Amino acid sequence: MKALIMLALTCAAGANTQLPARAAPLPVVDVRSAETAPVSIGSTETFTGTVRISTPFQALPPGHAGGASVSFEAQARTAWHSHPLGQILVVTSGIGLVQQDGQPAQILRPGDVVTIPANVHHWHGAGPGGAMTHIAIAEKENGSAVTWQDKVSDQDYLAAVKSTGLGSAPVGSPSRARQLMGDVAPKLAELTDQVLFGEIWERPGLGKRDRSLATVSALIAMNRPEQLRSHLVLGLQNGLTQLELSELITHLAFYTGWPNAVSATGVARDVFQRKPAP
């Protein structure tokens, strides 16, 4: 009898014993390579010119923010639009423009952060002389993060360009490559626009500022003053400063030769005198 009682107590105790609950999986940091991120072309209904949208992202719950990296070719821009909960832009390369409806246009440079309030009509895009890339971040309200309006006309874009002092090149004018080579070597001009600047300069491994720095260095080393001239201008548009370019020439004098540096100094002086410092 005593043995039966002990067995019953043992069984009861076992029945009341609960297995430990499984621990919830710990959240982990996820890194997505830019090389494998999808790239899409901006719709002609909401953009003017060529716009590439890459590395789209969305915050994990309970976050609501999302966005993407947006690259505008020269003169490309968004249509007028607004965001129900506002937007933040972080310029990563190039020179661009942003304009609020009824307000003057403002210049965008690498490192600039733009805070756009909720429901404010605005547009943004690249300047007339080169591409511009920014990270765009916004939150959704009722499943929507943006409301699109009319496209920015060429006249309004050109007026914004002139008002900021970025230049007065006609909108839709031929690229620099087509101006220089289009009549003699149209295929070379096409490859320059579509492959060199359309693909190589758009690769995510280097920003445009760094690519300009490397290109200017190579042209100084090879003593190519004509090509150097246009790339000094492009370098300024991509965020390099006159002080940085001057220091680069001095540095390269010890590696590429004094004559090359002296020639580059003359080209830089002409470019600096014609283009205001950022």
Buried (B, 14 or more C-beta within 10 A) or exposed (E): EEEEEEEEEEEEEEEEEEEEEEEEEEEEEEEEEEEEBEBEEBEEEBBBBBBBBBBBEEEEEEEEBBBBBBBBBBBBBBBBBBBBBBBBBBBBBBBBBBBBEEEEBBBBBBEBEBEBEEEBBBBBBBBBBBBBBBBBBBBBEEEEBBEBBEBBEEEBBBEBBEEBEBEEBEBEEEBBBBEBBBEEEEEBBBBBBEEEBBEEBBEBEBBBBBBBBEBBBBBBBEBBBEBBBBBBBBBBBBBBEBEBBBEBBEEBBEEBBEEBBEBBBEBBEEBBEEBEEE
